[in-house]
Amino acid sequence: MSSWKQRLSHRATEWLGLPPDALLDVSRVTCLDGHKVIVENAVELLRVSEALIEVELTGQRLMIEGKDFIVTMVMSREIHIEGNVHSMTYEAVGGRNQ
């Protein structure tokens, strides 16, 4: 997104009192009781194993570590994962700061 569009989106979300993910291209990760993870605004599902899930986000990579993972749903820009979550780590990609 160009910088003027980003500034306009930031101002619109502030003015309207909306959460940042409403108009901005940011991801939302929801972890429910350490057993279900919902990743919204995901770009790509990179790796799936029983112990590691890697998801490409805008400017970041999300690594979810644990055990017994299964991907229960993949939709446009949304991924649902079930299993035992031990940790979640973000890593900057493409020169964007975390």
C-alpha positions as CSV (number, residue, x, y, z in Angstrom):
1,M,0.0,0.0,0.0
2,S,1.4,3.4,-0.9
3,S,2.3,5.7,1.9
4,W,-0.5,8.3,1.2
5,K,-3.1,5.5,1.2
6,Q,-1.6,4.2,4.5
7,R,-1.8,7.6,6.1
8,L,-5.4,8.0,4.9
9,S,-6.3,4.6,6.3
10,H,-4.6,5.3,9.6
11,R,-6.5,8.7,9.9
12,A,-9.8,7.1,8.9
13,T,-9.5,4.3,11.5
14,E,-8.6,6.8,14.2
15,W,-11.4,9.2,13.2
16,L,-14.0,6.4,13.0
17,G,-12.7,4.7,16.2
18,L,-12.2,1.4,14.4
19,P,-9.7,-1.3,15.3
20,P,-6.5,-1.2,13.1
21,D,-7.4,-4.3,11.2
22,A,-10.7,-2.9,9.9
23,L,-9.1,-0.8,7.2
24,L,-5.4,-1.5,7.4
25,D,-3.6,-4.5,6.0
26,V,-2.7,-6.0,9.4
27,S,-3.1,-9.5,10.6
28,R,-5.0,-10.7,13.6
29,V,-4.0,-13.9,15.4
30,T,-6.5,-15.3,18.0
31,C,-5.5,-18.2,20.2
32,L,-8.3,-19.8,22.1
33,D,-7.3,-21.7,25.3
34,G,-4.0,-22.8,23.7
35,H,-5.8,-25.3,21.4
36,K,-7.2,-23.3,18.5
37,V,-5.6,-20.6,16.5
38,I,-7.3,-18.3,14.0
39,V,-5.1,-16.3,11.7
40,E,-6.9,-13.5,9.8
41,N,-5.4,-11.6,6.9
42,A,-2.8,-14.3,6.2
43,V,-0.9,-14.1,2.9
44,E,0.2,-17.7,2.6
45,L,0.4,-21.0,4.5
46,L,4.1,-21.9,4.2
47,R,4.7,-25.1,6.3
48,V,2.5,-27.6,8.0
49,S,3.7,-30.3,10.3
50,E,2.4,-31.9,13.6
51,A,4.9,-29.7,15.5
52,L,5.2,-26.5,13.4
53,I,2.9,-24.2,11.4
54,E,4.5,-21.3,9.4
55,V,2.2,-18.6,8.0
56,E,3.3,-15.6,5.9
57,L,1.7,-12.4,7.0
58,T,2.1,-8.9,5.5
59,G,5.8,-8.1,6.3
60,Q,6.1,-10.9,8.9
61,R,6.2,-14.6,9.3
62,L,4.3,-16.3,12.1
63,M,5.7,-19.6,13.5
64,I,3.4,-21.6,15.8
65,E,5.1,-24.4,17.7
66,G,3.5,-27.2,19.6
67,K,2.2,-30.7,18.9
68,D,-0.7,-32.5,17.2
69,F,-1.5,-29.7,14.8
70,I,-4.1,-30.0,12.1
71,V,-5.3,-27.3,9.8
72,T,-9.1,-27.4,10.0
73,M,-9.9,-24.6,7.5
74,V,-8.2,-22.5,4.9
75,M,-10.2,-19.7,3.3
76,S,-9.2,-16.6,1.5
77,R,-6.8,-14.8,3.9
78,E,-8.0,-16.9,6.9
79,I,-6.5,-20.0,8.4
80,H,-7.9,-22.2,11.4
81,I,-5.5,-24.5,13.2
82,E,-6.1,-26.9,16.1
83,G,-3.6,-28.6,18.4
84,N,-1.5,-27.9,21.5
85,V,0.1,-24.5,21.2
86,H,3.4,-24.1,23.1
87,S,4.6,-20.8,21.5
88,M,4.0,-18.3,18.7
89,T,6.9,-16.3,17.3
90,Y,6.9,-13.4,14.7
91,E,9.8,-12.8,12.4
92,A,10.2,-9.7,10.2
93,V,10.5,-10.3,6.5
94,G,11.1,-8.0,3.6
95,G,12.8,-5.3,5.6
96,R,9.7,-4.3,7.6
97,N,10.2,-3.6,11.3
98,Q,8.2,-5.7,13.8
